[in-house]
Amino acid sequence: MKFALAIVACLGLQGCAVVAVADVVASTVIYTGKTVINVIDAVTPDIVNKKKKD
């Protein structure tokens, strides 16, 4: 009985680890995307942010 409980606990912890890794990967992708957009905006501000002529 204890062995089965230990296996269930390990599987549960592994699931949490998978979710944590997926969260880190998603956060990294989002942060990288924001950084790329900011760099593009800094290099070519007139193309990305078109200003209306008054």
N, C-alpha and C positions, 0 to 999 in steps of 0.2 A: 504493500500500500504506500509506504514512504517513497519507494522507488518511482512509482507512477506519479505521485505528487511532485517529486523532484523533476521528472521529465516535463510535466505540464508547466511547472514554474520556469524551467529553462526555455521552453518554447515561447512562453509569454515574454520573457526578458529578451529573447532574440527578436521577437516582433517589435518590441519597443526600440531596440537598437536599429532595426531596419527603418522605422519611422523617423528616428533621430537622424540617421544618415541621409534619408530623403529630404528632411527639413534643411539640413546643412547644404546639400547640393542645390536645392531650390533657392535658398537665400544667396548662395554664391552666384548662381546664374542671374538672379535679379540685380544684385549689386554690380556684377560685371556689365550687365546691360545698361544700367544707369550711368556707369563710368564711361562706357563707350559713347553714349548719347551726349554726355557732358563734354567729352573731348571733341566730338564732332561739332557741337555747338560753339565751343571755344575757337576752333579752327576756322569754321565757316559760319559766323553768326548771321550774315546777311542771307544765306541760302535757307537755313533752318527757320530763322525767325524773320519772315518777310514783314517789313514795315510798310504801312500804307502811307502814300504821299498825301500830304494835306494841301 
